Amino acid sequence: MRTRNLFTKACMLLACAGAAVMGAQPNIILVLVDDLGWGDMNLPNGTPKAEGTPRIEMPKLSEMAQTGLVLQRHYTAAPVCAPARASLFGGMHQGVTEVIRNNNFDAALENSHTLATVLKSAGYATALVGKWGIGGGNESGGTPETAAAWPSKRGFDFFFGYHNHLAGHRHYPKEESNADPDTHRNAVWENERMLTDTLDNCYTTDLFTARAKKWIVDHHAEKPEQPFFLALTLTAPHARLGIPAGPYPAGGGLTGGVQWTGLPGKMINTSTSGAWDSFIHPAYVNNPQWNEYARKRFGERAGQAISSAQRHATMVTRIDDAMGDLLQLCRDLKIDQNTFIVFTSDNGPHNEPGAVGGFAGHPAPAQNPAFFRSYGPFNGIKRDTWDGGLRVPCIVWGPGIVKNGTTSFPSQFHDWMATFADMAGVPVPMRSTGVSLLPLLRGEEDKQTFGTIYAEYNFGGGMAYYDDYAANKRNRPRGEQQIIYFRAKDGRFLKAIRTGIKTGQEDFEIYDTQLDPAETANLAADMPEMQEQLRTAVLQNRRAFGYAHDRAAGRRNNGISGGRCYDKLLIPANENPAAVPGLQMRRIQTACAWVPEFDTLPGAAEAKSVIVSDPAAEVLPAGSITEFRGYVNVPEDGNHWQFYITLDDVPGSKAFLRMHRFPLVDADFNYTPGETATSSSVPNAEEITAEAVSTQAARGIPLKAGLHEIRLTVVQGESAQGKITIEWKKGHGPHEKTAIPAEAYKH
């Protein structure tokens, strides 16, 4: 415990150093809504909607956008809830996540660095209010005792909300039908206490906003000097189109808006405002424009289209009310000048009736994203990797931090871990695949690093058919889908996509999503040289893990799944005929609670680079962080190359080995010095038993012979110097692992 405290203290000292550069550590509020489409937004500085399309009222979000920055090309990690949230909170894109992929709902978020653990180590108070859905335990269930990734186990000091994803389809926890086989409730938890039976007539947008406000007020009163991180994850406008009980209370902030009373039966001030699921916003009642529009576009289906639209628009405007309420609270507490807010959605719009059927007097029409063109000028919705499913609304706000305006610079969910770490003044965990967006947010786009925009997702069936989709997108098969962004020679950011993948050798379609948001003009024929480069790039940006399922766990949906048809394709080597023996080494005498991206350490730019022949021959000084860069020369093709790292038994020592742009050996968060970490183990999936891993998850790395780029960073414990052992072997059979010879290292 003393060692961990020392490292936490070290990171807090780094945070103080970083904060001195940019000012006090800002409070950070991440607002994640559920299935809000890019085209649902009605912003004065947004992309214009098609002429005649009805608009949703959102004055507060418009104000936020005008005084903040709109990210016009911000991408979720996956076009569906659970994997998108896992990548957001874990800081890793879907090509390198170990557990939650495709539709693997309620599996446990990997036990590693999260947004909350990183900010907590930087001195922040942390809270999650709303939907979690990545906690493990029973499918559509889980309790503090059965869930491996309960929010408190992933860095959150406080949790209020739904743990399981199906409960998150319910907008009235007490009144709507049960979604939880464990508790027989739509379980709403406050930390480890279930409150559902006290939540009469509580609409979740109001409920979660009120509880979030209460937590901010309490924290500010008790520890005004401590920065906070709040993740507010609203369930609207997903699933059943549930609407409020009455109008949003006037005002906002400390004395107005929604308020938490804490009184059983009337926990929030809107619980007594009317009958549950009864209030349509006045702007959407008997709207002549809507009636004419629906009649012309939907014909005999106009009535159903209007009914769905009234409910959907009411839900979205309620989110707008909640955002205005939060902004006013920040002003009332006089923390608005040092609070940073991100507002975004987990994926594109849905067309689902939701998991809850209608009740008497409470219809449950299917959502129709065509009414508002919720997919915007794009093609695709939820579960599509075309921009309609992946490109999400994103507004960032922070007076004194963010330069207002718009940007089309591409970014993705996993960038927020690096960004928040940068804002908090601490190094970025090396495990993260994102880049800090702070230069972009400050208006310094010319200084912004272009990161990795990558997604992979598998879902059967075909796309929807909407009359404003491009002809080649209507009912188009989905299947195995994959996208990656690249920067063309002329500076354009281009999107490469392929769907219905069967072998992994298929060509990519290429689109300029800035000039051609509907992705109709395929540029692939104009740049044939890109196909092989793209096939190489996707393999060098992702890796397959040993996907295992613990059948002994019964109904628990905790198996590692998501194998791809291209998992066994050999990863191409790098071409560098000028490579010479040895690796480049840099070192800083400092400490960190995790293995950091070396370049994000204070003093990294001044660290001297020297050439060493073999990392294993180097003595690592106590309290140091050392980086090795270069290549390892793999002698022959193989489907199952495996790699091993062992550090001397010095408390606090840890390491992370990356090959190309994917994690190879993770000896960081769960590593015990003196033990051996391997590339084929599943170190962060704690619900999977050792037996299941040994029998199902022994997967190596498929590599072509030749030079493969590597980066190894080692944090040496403060109590003693030490050394590292790096070994490899080819195949699963009787081969013995051996130390990687010095002659295999090049730079």
N, C-alpha and C positions, 0 to 999 in steps of 0.2 A: 504493500500500500504506500509505503514511504517513497519508493521509486516512482510509482505512478504520479504521486503528488508533485515530485520534483519535475517530471516531464510536463505535467499540466501547468505548473508554475512557469516553466521555461516558455511554453507557448503563450501564456498570458503576457510575459515580458515582451515576446515578439509582437503580440497584438498591440501593446502599448506603443512600441516603436513604430509600427505601421500607422496607428491612429494619430500619432504625432504629425505624420506627413499630411494626412487628409482631414485632420480635425478629429473630434471625438467620435468614437465608434457609433455609427448610426443604429437606431432601432430598425429592425427589418420585419416587414409584414408581407407575407406571401399569401395572396388570395387566389385559390384555385377553384374554379367553378366546373360544373360537370356537363359536358356535351354542348357548350355554347359555341355556335358556329361563327366563323370569321365574318360571314355575311350578315349575322344578326346585329353586328355593331352599327350604330348610327352616330358617327363622329364627324365633326366638321373638317377634320384633317385626315379622314380616312378615304379609302377608295370609293368613288361614287357608285351607288347602286343602279341597277338597270332602271330605266325610266318607267315610272308607274308603279314600281314595287313598293308596297306598304313599308313603313318604318316603325321601329320600336322606340318608344320614348326612353331616353337615357341622359337626362341633363347633367347628372353628377359625374358619370363616366366621361361625358363630353368635356366637362370642366377639368377633370383630371387629365384628359388627353391634351387639352390646350395648354396646360401648365406643366405637362410632363413630356415624355417621349413615347411615341407609338412605334413599336417594332413591327414593320409591315411584313417581314419575312421571318417570323419566329415559328419554329416547328416543335411539335410534341415529339416524344420519343417513339410513340407507337399510336396507331389510330384506334386504340381502345383503352379503357380505364386502367386496369391493374398494371400492365407493363409500363404505361406512361408514368404512373405515379412512382413505380419502383425506380425507374431511371431518374426521375426528378429528385426524389429524396436520397437516392444512392449516388448520384453524380456520374453515372455511367450510361452510355448509349446501349441500345438493345443488342448490338453485336457482341458485347462482352459481359452482359448480365448473366449470373449463374443460375438463377432460379425462376424469376417471374417473366414469362414470355408468352406470346400468343394470347390465349384466353385463360391463363392459369390464375384464376381469381382466388383470393384468400390464402395463397401460399405466403410463406414468411419472407419478408424482406431480408436480404442477406445481413448477417450479423457483422457489419463492418462500419466504415465511416458513413455517416448520414449528414444531411444539412444540420440536424440538431446536435449531433456529437461534435462536429467541427466548431459550431458557434458556441456550444456550451464550454468547450475547451478554451475558447477565446474570451470567456467571462460572461457570456450572455445567459439570461434566463430564457427558458425555451418552453413553448406551449403549442399544442395541437388542438384545434377546435374544429369539429366537423367529421367528415368521412375519412377513415383510414383504409380498410380493405386490403391491406398487405401485411396482416399481422400473424398469419398462420392459424393453426387450430382447425376445428371442423370447417368443412366447406359451408359457407354461409353461417358460420357460428364462431365459436372461440370465446374463451373467458380469460381473465388474467392468469388463471392457473394452467390453461391448456394452450395458450397462444405463445409461440416462441418469440414472436416479434411484436409483442404488446408495445405501444408507443414509449412507455417508460424504459423499455429494454433497447430502444433505438435512439436514446438521447433526449427525450422530452421530459421535462420536469412536471408538466401538467397535461392531462388529456381529458377532453370532454367531447363526446360524440359517439358516432357509430363505429364499431370495430369491424363489422363484416360488411361486405359489399352489397349484398342483397337488401339488408336493412336500409342501405343508402338509397334504395329505390322508393322508400316510403317518406313522404313529406309530413306526415303526422304520426309520430312514433306510437302513440297510444291508440289512436282510433283505427289505423289501418291494420290489415291482416298480418299475422305473425310471420316473420322471415327467419327466425333463429331456432333451430332444432335443439340447441343446448339450453337456452333460457326460456324458450316459449314466449318470447317477447321480441319486439323490434328494439333490441337492447341499446339504450343510450347510457353511456358510462361517464361518471366523473371520477377519473383515476380508476380505482378498482371497485367503485360502488355503482350499482345499476339504479337509474332514476326513472325508468320508463313509466312506472305506475303513478308518478307524480306529475307527469307532463300532459295534463289535459289540454286539448285544443292548441297545442304548440306547433306552429308551422316552422319547419326546420330552418329556413332562411332567417326568420326572426329569432328563433331559439339560439342558433349558433352565433349570430351577430351579437345578440344581447350578452351571451356568456363570454364571448371574446372581449367585448367592451368591459365587462365586469373584471376580467382577468387583467386587462391593461390598467384599469383604474386602481385595482388593489396593488398591483406590482409597483405602479408609480408612487403610491402612497407609502409603501413599505421600503422600497429600494430605488428611489428616483435616480440615483447615480449609476445604476446598473443597466446596461443596454438589454433589450429583449429581442427575441425572435419569436414571432407568432405565425403559425401556418393556419389559416382559416380556409377550410376546404368545404365549400358549400355543395349541397346535393342537387340544387336546381341548375339548369332546367331539364335534367335527365328524367327518364322513366315516365311513370304515370304523371300526367300533366296536372299535378296538384297545385291548388291556388290558395291564397291566404284566407283568413277569416274576416278580415276587414282592412280598411286603409292603413297605410303606414303612418305612425304617429308623427305629428309635426315636429319641426326642429331637428334635433340630433345631438350627438355628443353627450356631455355630462348630464344634462337635464331633459333632453328631448329624445326623439326617436324611440327605438326599442330599448327596453330596460329589463334587467334581471331583477326579479323580486325575491326569488328563493323560497317562495311560499308554495307548498304542495297544492296542486290543483289549479294554481294560477302563477306558475313559475315566471312568466314573462307578461309584460303589460298588454300584449296583443291577444292573449289567450281568452280574454273576455269581450273581444271586439265584435264577435258575431259567430255564426255557425261555421264549423270547420269546412274548408274547401268550398267557399261560397262567394268570394269576392273577385269580381272582374274589374280591372282598372277602368275608370270612367272613359278614358280615351279610346277604349276598344269596344265599347258598347254601342250598338246601332250606328256603326261608322259607315256612312254612305260610300266613301271611297273604297273601303274594303268590300262592300257588297257588290259594287260594280266590277271591281277587279276579279273577285272570286267567280262571279257569273261568267265573265269572259274567259277566264283561264281554266276553270275547273268544271264548268257546265253543271251537270246534275249532281256533282260532288261538292258544289259550292257551300252548302250548309255545313257539311262535316269539316271542310277546310276552314271555314270561319270559326267554328267551335274550337278546333284545335289551336288556331292562331290566337284567339282571345286568351286562352289559357297560357299558351307559350309566352306570349308577349307580356302578360301579367307577371309571370314568373321572372322574366328578364328585367322588367322594370323594378320588381321587388329587389333584385340584386343591385340595381342602380341606387335604390333608396338606401340599401345597406352600406354601399360604398360611400355615399354622401355622409351617412351617420358616422362612419369610421373617420373620415377626413375631418369632420367637425370635432370629434373627440380629440384628435391630435391637436387641433387648434386650441380647444378648451384647456387642454393640459399643458399647452405651450411646448409641445414636443414636435410640432410639425416641421420645424426647421432642421431637425435632426432625425427624421424618420423617412425611411425608404420603403416604398410600396410597389410590389409587382402584382398586377392583375392579369390572369391568363386562364385558359381552359385546358382540360386534360386531353381533348381530341375534338374532331369535327362534329357537326350536328348529327343527331340520330333520327331514325324514322320508326321508332319502336313504340308500341303501346305501353311498354313497361311490364314489370313483373307482377303488378297488382291489377286485378280486374276492377270493373266499376262497382260501386256501391249504389244503393237506392238514392237517387238524387245527386250522385257524385259520379258522373260519367268518366270514362277513361279512354278517350279517343286516341288513336295513334298520332304521333307527331308527324306533321307534313313539312319537311324542310323546304319544299318548293314554294310555299306561300310567301315567305320573306326572302326567298333565295338565301337561306341560311348558309349555304356553301359559298356564297359570294360569287365572284366572277370565275370561280374554279369549277372543276368537275370532281365528284366524289363526296362521300360523307364518312361517318364513322365506319371503320374497318376497311377503308380504301387508303392506299398510300399515295394516291394523287393528292394534289394540294388541298382539295376540299376536305379530306380526312385528316391531313397532317398539319396544315398551316393553321395556327390558332391565334385568336385575338391576344394581344399583349400590350399593356400600357404600363410604363414605369413612371413613378412619381417620386420626387424628393427634392424639395427646394434646397438650393445650395449644393446639391449633388448631381442632379440630372439637368442637362440642357434641353429645353423644350423643343419639340419639332417632330419630325418623322425620319425613319431610316429604313432602307431596304436591304441593309447588310444582313446576310443570313445568320441565324443563331438557332440554338436548340436547347431543350430542357436541361441537359447535363451541364450546360455552361453556368447554371446558377450556383452550383457548389463552388466553382472557382471564383465566380463573381462575389458571392457572399464572403468567402474567405478573404479575398482581396479587400473588401470593404471593412472587414473586421480587423485587418492587419495581421493575418496569420498566413503561413504557407499553405499552398494547395496540396491536398493529399495526392501522391503520385498515382494512386489507384483511379482517381477521377480522370475522365476522358474529355472534360470540358476546358474552355479557356475563359479567362475573366473578360467580361464585357464592359468593365469600368471605363476604358478609353472611349468606347462607343457611346456610353451613357453621358460622358462628359462633353460630347460633341467633337471628339478627336478621332474621327473615323479613319484618318490616314495612319493612325497609330494602332488600330485595332487588328489583332491577330485573327486570321481566318482559321476557325477550328474545324472540327469534324462534324459534318451534318450527315448522319447515317441512320437508316432504319431498316429492319427486316420484320416481317409479320406474315403469318399464314392463316388464311380463312377461306373456307369453301364457298361455293356459290358464285354469284355474279353481282356486279354493281346494280344500283337502282336504275330506273328509267325515268328521267325527267325531261320535259320538252326543251329545256334550255341547256341540257348537256350537249357536248360535241357528239356528232354521230358515232364516232368510234369509241365512245365511253358508255353508251347506253347498253346495259346488261352485259358489259364486258366481264369475262371471267376474272376472278381474283387469284385464288391459290397462293402459292409461295410468292411473296412480293419483297422487293428490295430496292432501296434508293440510296444514292450517295451524291453529294455535291462536289464539284470541282471548280477550279478557277481556270478559265480559258486563257490563251496567250494574249488576248485583247483585254483582259481584266474582268470580263463578265463572270458572274457566278452562275453556273449552269447545273441543272439537276439531271442526273442519270437515273433511269428507272427501268425495271423489268418486272413483269408479273407473270403468273402461271409458270414459274421456273420448274423445270424437271431435272436438269442436270447440273446447272451452274455454269454451263458453257455458253448459254444464250447471250445474244447481243443486247445492249441497252438502248432504249430510246433516250434522246437528249433534248431538253427543253430549256429555253430562257424564260423562267417563270416571272421575270420582271416585265418583259415586253409581251409575253404570251402566257398570262395567268391561267388560261383554260387548257394549256398544254396540248395544243392542236398542231403546231408546226414542229415536227420531229427533225432535229438538226443532225441526226446521226450520220446521214449520207454525206454531209459536208465535212465531216471529220472522222473518216474511217480509222485513222491511226489511234483514236481514243479507245476502241473496243478492248484491245488487249491491255491497255493501261488501266481501264476501269475494272476488268476482271482481276487484274493484279491488286488494284487498290482495295477492292472489297475483301479479298482474302487476307490482305495485310492489316485490315482494320478490325477484324473480328476473329473469334476463335470458338471452337466447340468445347463444351465441358462434358464431363461424363454424366449424362442425364440419367438419373436414377429415380426409382419410386419405391418408397418403403411400404410394401404391401401390408406389413404388420401394423401399420398405423390406421388401418381400417378406413373410415370415411374421411380422414384428414386429407385435404388436397394440398399435400406438401411435397409432392414429387418434383424433381427437377425434370422439366420437359422442354420440348422446343427444338428437337433435332431438325436439321435442315438436310435437303438432298445434296447439298454441296459441302457438308461437314468434313468429308474425307478427301476433298480435292487438295493436292499438295500446294502448300503456300510457296509462291515463287520467291526465289532468292533475289538479292540486290545485285546490280551490275556495277562494279567499281574496280576496274582493272588496275587502278593506281593504289589500291589498298596495300598498306605495309604492316609489318608485325606490331603487336601491342595495342593497348587501349588508351584513350585519353582519360586522365583522372583529374578531378578537382576536389578540393576539400575545404570545409569551413569548420572551425571549432565552435560548435553551438549544439543545442539540443532541441528536440521537437517531440511531441507526443505521438507523431505518426511519421511514416516515411514520406517526405515532402517532394514535390517537384522542385528540383534543386534551384532552378532559375527564379523561383518565387521566394527564396531565402534572402534576408537582408545581407548584403555583401557578396552575393553570388557573382555579380558582374566583375568584381575585383579579384575573385578567386583565381589563382594561378593554375594553368593547365599544364600537366606534365604527361609524358608517355610512360606507361608501365607495361611489363610483359605479361603479367598474370595477376588478376585480382586476388587469387588465393595466396599469393606470395607476400601480399602487403599486410603490414601490421597496422591495424586501425586504432588510432589513439583514442583514449577514453574521452567521452563527451564530444565526439566529432560526427560530422555527416560527410560521407564520401560518395562521389558519383563517378562511375566508369561508363564511357561511351565508345561505341565502335561496332564491330561485327563479330559474329562467331561463324566459323567456316564449317558447315555441316558436310561431312565427307560423302554421304550417299543419300539417295532418295529414301524416304521411309514414311509410312502412315502413322507410326507410333513412336516418334521421338519423345523421350521423357527427360525432364530436367529436375534437379534437386539442389536445394540450398540448406546448408547447416551453418549456424553461427555459434561461436563459443558461448558457453553458459555465463553470460554477463547480463544481469538484469537490465531491462530496457533496450537491449539490442534488437534490431529488426531490419528487414530488407525487403526490397521490391524489385523484381526483374521483369522488364518489359521487352518483348520482341516486336519489332516493327511498331505498331500502334495498339497492340493488345497485351493484356497481362499474361505473363508466362508463369512466374512463381510469386505467390503472395505470401510473404512471411512478415506481415505487418500486424493488422488489428488483432488477430487471434493467435499470434505466434508466441511460442514459448522458447526462449533461448536454450540452445543445446539440442533441440529437436530438429528433425529434418522436414522441411516443407517441400512439396512436390508439385509439378505441373498437372498431375492427373488427379490429385485429391480435390475435394470440394470443401475448402476450409471455412467457408462462411455460411454453409447451409446446415445449421445445427440440428434441424429436425430429421435429417437423413441419418440413419444409423450407420455405424462403421461397417457392419456386415453388408448393408445395401450398397454402400460405396464400393466395397471391395469386390462384390460380385457383379455390379452393374455399371460402375462409374470409372473404371480404370481406362481412361481414354488418353492417348498420347497426342502429340502435335504432328500433323502431316506436313512434312517439309521437303522441298526440293533441295538437292545438293547445291552447295554454294554459300555465299555470304549472306547472312541474315542480320539485320540491324538489331542491336541490343542496347539497352540502357539499364544499368544496375545502380541503385542507390542504397547505401547502408547507413543506418543510424547506430552508432556504437554507444553502448551504455556508459554512464558517467563514472562507474566505480572501477573500471579496469579496461585496459586495452584488449584487443581480441583479433580474431581472424575469421575468414569466411571460407567455406568449402563449397565448390560448385561442381556438380557431377551431371552426367548424362548417360543415357543408354538408348539403344534402338530396339523397339519391339517389346512385347509382353513376355516372351518366352524365357528361356534359361539365361538370357544375356545378363551379364553383371554390369552394374553401373560403375563407371570409372570417372576419375577426375577429368574435367575438360583440359586437354593439354594446352600449354602456353602457346604452341604454334598455331592453335585454332583461332586465336584472337587477332583481329586486324583493325586498322582504323584508316 
